[in-house]
Amino acid sequence: MYQAIQKEAKQAVAELLEVSGLSAGQILVIGCSSSEIVGETIGHGSSFETANAVFEAVYPMLQEKGIFLAAQCCEHLNRAIIVEAACAEKYGLDPVCVVPYPKAGGSFATAAWRHFASPVAVEHVRAHAGLDIGGTLIGMHLREVAVPVRLSLSKIGNANILCARTRPKLIGGERAHYE
């Protein structure tokens, strides 16, 4: 079961990275409902093992490219974000005092906390792209102009996935030119 979930998670992130064109130093936010992956309702079947499998599948891919992972906590921690201290420092994010656990922060955020070299919790990020696994509502952590991204797969396990990349705002008027 975990191998299939890991394969799907890797595929989703690989496709999202290709479409979004993220580069080293940018942020990918992931919200992950392990409950939805295993076929339960979000918040009612948390599985640390499942979330950890997803984390272990995708984190090395991001590390290899120098992309920061922002792991979204659940609603019980107001959808706070777990990042590496280096990410918080680079983007001027103020750490807050909380440690996620599977039923108070979410299993995916807990996996990030346990695996990151120097994890910190922050209240908000403005990520360059995002992956929402199971309806976790990551939109509040994306930059302002989010563009939906369709992948070749629509689920990880039993969880629906939605992806987005962001782009700079187009400003100006009828005389403006855009690349």
C-alpha positions as CSV (number, residue, x, y, z in Angstrom):
1,M,0.0,0.0,0.0
2,Y,2.7,2.5,1.0
3,Q,4.7,1.8,-2.2
4,A,1.7,2.8,-4.4
5,I,1.1,5.9,-2.4
6,Q,4.8,6.8,-2.6
7,K,4.9,6.3,-6.4
8,E,1.8,8.5,-6.8
9,A,3.2,11.2,-4.6
10,K,6.5,11.2,-6.4
11,Q,4.7,11.4,-9.8
12,A,2.5,14.3,-8.6
13,V,5.4,16.3,-7.3
14,A,7.6,15.6,-10.4
15,E,4.8,16.7,-12.7
16,L,4.1,19.8,-10.6
17,L,7.8,20.8,-10.5
18,E,8.0,20.4,-14.3
19,V,4.9,22.5,-15.0
20,S,5.6,25.2,-12.3
21,G,9.3,25.7,-13.1
22,L,10.2,26.1,-9.5
23,S,13.9,26.9,-8.9
24,A,16.3,26.5,-6.0
25,G,15.3,28.7,-3.0
26,Q,11.6,28.8,-3.9
27,I,8.8,27.3,-1.7
28,L,6.4,24.4,-2.4
29,V,3.6,24.1,0.1
30,I,2.0,20.7,0.6
31,G,-1.2,20.1,2.6
32,C,-1.8,16.4,3.1
33,S,-4.7,14.6,4.7
34,S,-3.6,11.1,5.5
35,S,-7.2,10.4,6.5
36,E,-8.3,11.0,2.9
37,I,-5.5,9.0,1.4
38,V,-6.6,5.9,3.4
39,G,-10.2,6.5,2.4
40,E,-11.5,8.2,5.6
41,T,-13.0,11.7,6.0
42,I,-10.4,14.4,6.6
43,G,-9.5,14.6,10.3
44,H,-11.1,11.3,11.2
45,G,-8.5,8.6,10.3
46,S,-5.1,10.1,10.7
47,S,-2.3,7.8,9.8
48,F,1.2,8.9,10.6
49,E,2.7,6.0,8.6
50,T,0.8,7.1,5.5
51,A,1.8,10.7,5.8
52,N,5.4,9.7,6.6
53,A,5.4,7.6,3.4
54,V,4.3,10.6,1.4
55,F,6.9,12.8,3.1
56,E,9.7,10.3,2.5
57,A,8.8,10.0,-1.1
58,V,8.7,13.7,-2.0
59,Y,11.2,15.4,0.4
60,P,14.4,14.0,-1.2
61,M,13.2,15.2,-4.6
62,L,12.8,18.8,-3.3
63,Q,16.1,18.7,-1.4
64,E,17.9,17.6,-4.6
65,K,16.5,20.7,-6.4
66,G,17.1,23.1,-3.4
67,I,13.3,23.8,-3.1
68,F,12.0,24.5,0.3
69,L,9.1,22.3,1.5
70,A,6.4,24.1,3.6
71,A,4.3,21.4,5.3
72,Q,0.8,22.7,6.2
73,C,-0.6,21.8,9.6
74,C,-4.3,21.0,10.1
75,E,-7.0,23.4,11.3
76,H,-6.2,22.7,15.0
77,L,-3.0,24.7,14.6
78,N,-4.8,27.2,12.3
79,R,-3.1,25.7,9.3
80,A,0.4,26.9,10.5
81,I,3.4,25.8,8.4
82,I,6.4,23.8,9.2
83,V,9.6,24.8,7.4
84,E,13.3,24.5,7.8
85,A,14.8,27.4,9.8
86,A,16.8,28.4,6.6
87,C,13.5,29.0,4.8
88,A,12.1,31.1,7.6
89,E,15.4,33.1,7.7
90,K,15.4,33.7,3.9
91,Y,11.8,34.8,3.7
92,G,11.7,36.8,7.0
93,L,9.1,34.4,8.5
94,D,8.6,34.8,12.3
95,P,8.7,31.4,14.1
96,V,5.8,30.6,16.5
97,C,5.9,28.2,19.5
98,V,4.1,25.0,18.6
99,V,5.1,21.4,17.8
100,P,2.7,19.4,15.5
101,Y,1.4,15.9,16.5
102,P,-0.7,13.6,14.4
103,K,-4.1,14.7,15.9
104,A,-3.0,18.3,16.7
105,G,-1.2,19.6,13.7
106,G,-1.5,16.7,11.3
107,S,0.5,13.7,10.4
108,F,2.3,15.2,7.4
109,A,3.4,18.3,9.4
110,T,4.5,15.9,12.2
111,A,6.6,13.9,9.7
112,A,8.2,17.2,8.4
113,W,9.0,18.3,12.0
114,R,10.6,14.9,12.7
115,H,12.7,14.8,9.5
116,F,13.7,18.4,9.0
117,A,17.2,19.3,10.2
118,S,16.1,22.4,12.0
119,P,12.3,22.7,11.9
120,V,10.3,25.8,12.9
121,A,6.6,26.6,12.8
122,V,5.4,29.8,11.2
123,E,1.9,31.2,10.7
124,H,2.1,32.0,6.9
125,V,4.1,31.6,3.8
126,R,3.7,32.9,0.3
127,A,4.6,29.7,-1.7
128,H,5.4,29.7,-5.3
129,A,3.4,26.4,-5.9
130,G,1.3,24.0,-4.0
131,L,0.0,20.5,-3.7
132,D,-3.3,19.9,-1.8
133,I,-3.8,16.2,-1.0
134,G,-7.3,15.6,0.3
135,G,-8.9,19.0,0.5
136,T,-6.6,20.7,3.1
137,L,-7.2,24.2,1.7
138,I,-3.6,25.4,1.0
139,G,-4.7,28.5,-0.9
140,M,-4.1,30.8,2.0
141,H,-0.4,29.9,1.7
142,L,0.1,30.6,-2.0
143,R,1.2,33.9,-3.6
144,E,-1.7,36.1,-4.9
145,V,-2.0,34.9,-8.5
146,A,-2.5,31.2,-8.3
147,V,-2.9,29.2,-11.6
148,P,-4.4,25.7,-11.5
149,V,-2.2,22.9,-12.7
150,R,-3.7,19.7,-14.0
151,L,-1.6,16.6,-13.6
152,S,-1.9,13.2,-15.3
153,L,-3.2,11.8,-12.0
154,S,-6.0,13.1,-9.9
155,K,-5.6,11.1,-6.6
156,I,-3.0,9.9,-4.2
157,G,-4.4,6.9,-2.6
158,N,-8.1,7.8,-2.2
159,A,-7.4,11.5,-1.8
160,N,-8.2,14.0,-4.5
161,I,-5.3,16.3,-5.4
162,L,-5.3,19.9,-6.6
163,C,-2.2,21.7,-7.6
164,A,-1.3,25.3,-8.4
165,R,1.6,27.4,-9.5
166,T,1.8,31.1,-9.1
167,R,2.9,33.9,-11.4
168,P,3.6,37.6,-10.9
169,K,0.6,40.0,-11.3
170,L,0.1,41.5,-14.7
171,I,-0.2,45.2,-14.1
172,G,-0.5,48.2,-16.4
173,G,-3.0,49.0,-19.1
174,E,-3.5,48.8,-22.8
175,R,0.1,49.9,-23.4
176,A,1.6,47.3,-21.2
177,H,3.8,44.5,-22.6
178,Y,4.3,41.2,-20.9
179,E,6.9,38.5,-21.5
